[in-house]
Amino acid sequence: MSKRVLKIGMVGGGKGAFIAQPHQKAIFSDGTRRVVAGALFPDPKIAMEEAANWPYPIKGYESYDAMIADQKNLPEDERLDYVLIVTPNWVHFDPAIKAIEAGIPVMCEKPLCISMEQADKIVEAVERKKVPFAVAHTYLGHWTTRFTRFIVQSGLLGEVQWVDASYIQGWLGPLMLGGASSMPMWRTNPQMAGKSGCGGDIATHALMHLRFTTGLDVTDVSAHLEKFIPGNALDDHFTAYCKLSNGGKAMVRASQISHGHKNDLGIEIVGTKASLEWKQENSECVTIHVPGQPDRVYWRREVQPNDGFLGDVPADLLAEPQIPSGHCEGFHDAYARLHRFFEADVRAYWEGKPFNCDGSKYANVYDGRMGMAFIDASVASSEKDGAWVKVDIKK
Ligand SMILES: NC(=O)c1ccc[n+]([C@@H]2O[C@H](COP(=O)([O-])OP(=O)(O)OC[C@H]3O[C@@H](n4cnc5c(N)ncnc54)[C@H](O)[C@@H]3O)[C@@H](O)[C@H]2O)c1
C-alpha cells in the first residue's frame, strides 16, 4: 500500500528567498512529502500572492500565526504533519514555539534562534509537548558524513586527539563590502542574525559536523571573532580553539573573507591510530590515512566491508545511497536525507508510536541549543581577548 503523503507548511520562502528552494526539491524527492501550505512572506498581501505563484497549488496564509491557528479548524486528514521554518534567524523562535505549542512537529533552519534564552524556551517546549524537532544542518545528510560517523564512533581511528573543522567562504565578504542588493541585510544585523555573523551562520555547521561525526562535545572555547570588512556590525572571520569532552583539542573556524573558497566545509579528525579527511565540495568520498600504509579513499556506494581497516559496516548504512557512484549526490540529496529521516519520526509521532529524534540521523533541538551555547561562549571569550570560557552544555 502506498504511503500517505505528508503535508508540510512552509514559513518563509516567498520572493527572493534562498534556502526555501533546495528544501522544496528535497521535500519532493521521495514522493512521500509535499508542501501544501505556506505563510511565505511577512507582508500579508505579498504572502498570498506568493502562495498563488507557487509552482503547484498550495493553501496560502497571510501569516504563520494564521496558518498554525487554522489547523484546529481543519478535518484531521487535512492538517499539517510538520512545519518547515526557512525564515531569517530572528523569525525562527516565534513560529517554532507556536507550532510546538499546537502539537505540530517542526523542522527549523539553523541557527536555532538568536539567544540562549530563546533556545532554552524551545527545548522546554519540545520536552513538554514531546514533538519531533529537527534543525536543518544540511551537511549531516551527506552519506559520507554518516559513514564518517560510523568510522569514528566505531573506534577505527583510535581515540580522537585533534579535530580541525572549518567552513570557509570567499564570496559573501565582497557582497557585503559592495552592499549588494542580493545580500539580505538581516545577515549583518545583530538583532536579526544574532550575536555572531560568520560564527552563527557557518561556524555552527562546522561545530555540528564535529559533534555529529565524533560524538564529542566542545566543553571550552578560546575564541576570536573578527571584523575585517569595514563597517560590518558582526564578525566575518571566526576562530575558536576548543577543548573536547574526551580531553582532545579542536579548532572550529569559519570565514567569509577568504577569496577563492566557495562553500568549503571540511573536517580532519586525527585519532591515535589513523586520521580522516572529508570536504563537502568533494563530498562523494572519505579519505583515511593510516601511518605506514597507502591512503584509503572510500567512495559512496563502493565501500567494501572487511577490507583490513573497516570491519563490518551496517547493512542499512551501505544500502542508503540511492544512485550509483559517479552520479553525484549533493546538497539537495543531503537535505532530502534529513527530510527522509525526519519523516519517519513524524509518521511515528502521528501514529502514536515511539520516535527517536535522538540526533543520530539529523540535528535535534539539543544540537540546536548547543550551537547557540557555542556561539555565546565564543562571543564571551572573544570579548576577553580569547580567554577560556566554558560552553553551557545541558543535555
Ligand atoms: N542549512 C543551510 O545550509 C542554510 C543555507 C542558507 C541559509 N540557511 C538558513 O535559512 C534561513 C533563511 O536564510 P535565506 O538565506 O533563505 O534567507 P532569505 O532572506 O533569502 O529568505 C528568507 C525568507 O523568509 C521570508 N520571511 C521573513 N520574515 C517572514 C515572516 N514573518 N513570515 C513569513 N516569511 C518571512 C522572507 O521574505 C524571505 O522570503 C536562515 O536562518 C539561514 O541561516 C541555512
Ligand as a Chemical Component Dictionary entry (heavy atoms), coordinates in Angstrom:
data_LIG
# 
_chem_comp.id                   LIG 
_chem_comp.type                 NON-POLYMER 
_chem_comp.pdbx_formal_charge   0 
_chem_comp.three_letter_code    LIG 
# 
loop_
_chem_comp_atom.comp_id 
_chem_comp_atom.atom_id 
_chem_comp_atom.alt_atom_id 
_chem_comp_atom.type_symbol 
_chem_comp_atom.charge 
_chem_comp_atom.model_Cartn_x 
_chem_comp_atom.model_Cartn_y 
_chem_comp_atom.model_Cartn_z 
_chem_comp_atom.pdbx_ordinal 
LIG N1  N1  N 0  21.261 24.901 6.160 1  
LIG C1  C1  C 0  21.869 25.637 5.261 2  
LIG O1  O1  O 0  22.750 25.155 4.568 3  
LIG C2  C2  C 0  21.436 27.067 5.074 4  
LIG C3  C3  C 0  21.856 27.813 3.967 5  
LIG C4  C4  C 0  21.370 29.125 3.839 6  
LIG C5  C5  C 0  20.541 29.671 4.795 7  
LIG N2  N2  N 1  20.189 28.927 5.874 8  
LIG C6  C6  C 0  19.321 29.489 6.928 9  
LIG O2  O2  O 0  17.996 29.609 6.396 10 
LIG C7  C7  C 0  17.356 30.764 6.923 11 
LIG C8  C8  C 0  16.882 31.632 5.754 12 
LIG O3  O3  O 0  18.019 32.013 5.002 13 
LIG P1  P1  P 0  17.866 32.514 3.488 14 
LIG O4  O4  O 0  19.258 32.738 3.007 15 
LIG O5  O5  O -1 16.956 31.647 2.728 16 
LIG O6  O6  O 0  17.165 33.922 3.772 17 
LIG P2  P2  P 0  16.371 34.835 2.741 18 
LIG O7  O7  O 0  16.409 36.208 3.291 19 
LIG O8  O8  O 0  16.876 34.578 1.356 20 
LIG O9  O9  O 0  14.876 34.255 2.805 21 
LIG C9  C9  C 0  14.072 34.381 3.954 22 
LIG C10 C10 C 0  12.605 34.371 3.564 23 
LIG O10 O10 O 0  11.802 34.484 4.745 24 
LIG C11 C11 C 0  10.772 35.453 4.497 25 
LIG N3  N3  N 0  10.285 35.994 5.765 26 
LIG C12 C12 C 0  10.885 36.860 6.625 27 
LIG N4  N4  N 0  10.067 37.121 7.673 28 
LIG C13 C13 C 0  8.927  36.398 7.480 29 
LIG C14 C14 C 0  7.713  36.242 8.204 30 
LIG N5  N5  N 0  7.487  36.893 9.349 31 
LIG N6  N6  N 0  6.760  35.425 7.693 32 
LIG C15 C15 C 0  6.940  34.772 6.535 33 
LIG N7  N7  N 0  8.084  34.881 5.789 34 
LIG C16 C16 C 0  9.056  35.698 6.262 35 
LIG C17 C17 C 0  11.463 36.483 3.631 36 
LIG O11 O11 O 0  10.525 37.302 2.983 37 
LIG C18 C18 C 0  12.202 35.555 2.678 38 
LIG O12 O12 O 0  11.304 35.092 1.691 39 
LIG C19 C19 C 0  18.373 31.436 7.825 40 
LIG O13 O13 O 0  18.123 31.101 9.155 41 
LIG C20 C20 C 0  19.711 30.875 7.381 42 
LIG O14 O14 O 0  20.675 30.806 8.417 43 
LIG C21 C21 C 0  20.605 27.638 6.027 44 
# 
loop_
_chem_comp_bond.comp_id 
_chem_comp_bond.atom_id_1 
_chem_comp_bond.atom_id_2 
_chem_comp_bond.value_order 
_chem_comp_bond.pdbx_ordinal 
LIG N1  C1  SING 1  
LIG C1  O1  DOUB 2  
LIG C1  C2  SING 3  
LIG C2  C3  SING 4  
LIG C2  C21 DOUB 5  
LIG C3  C4  DOUB 6  
LIG C4  C5  SING 7  
LIG C5  N2  DOUB 8  
LIG N2  C6  SING 9  
LIG N2  C21 SING 10 
LIG C6  O2  SING 11 
LIG C6  C20 SING 12 
LIG O2  C7  SING 13 
LIG C7  C8  SING 14 
LIG C7  C19 SING 15 
LIG C8  O3  SING 16 
LIG O3  P1  SING 17 
LIG P1  O4  DOUB 18 
LIG P1  O5  SING 19 
LIG P1  O6  SING 20 
LIG O6  P2  SING 21 
LIG P2  O7  DOUB 22 
LIG P2  O8  SING 23 
LIG P2  O9  SING 24 
LIG O9  C9  SING 25 
LIG C9  C10 SING 26 
LIG C10 O10 SING 27 
LIG C10 C18 SING 28 
LIG O10 C11 SING 29 
LIG C11 N3  SING 30 
LIG C11 C17 SING 31 
LIG N3  C12 SING 32 
LIG N3  C16 SING 33 
LIG C12 N4  DOUB 34 
LIG N4  C13 SING 35 
LIG C13 C14 SING 36 
LIG C13 C16 DOUB 37 
LIG C14 N5  SING 38 
LIG C14 N6  DOUB 39 
LIG N6  C15 SING 40 
LIG C15 N7  DOUB 41 
LIG N7  C16 SING 42 
LIG C17 O11 SING 43 
LIG C17 C18 SING 44 
LIG C18 O12 SING 45 
LIG C19 O13 SING 46 
LIG C19 C20 SING 47 
LIG C20 O14 SING 48 
# 
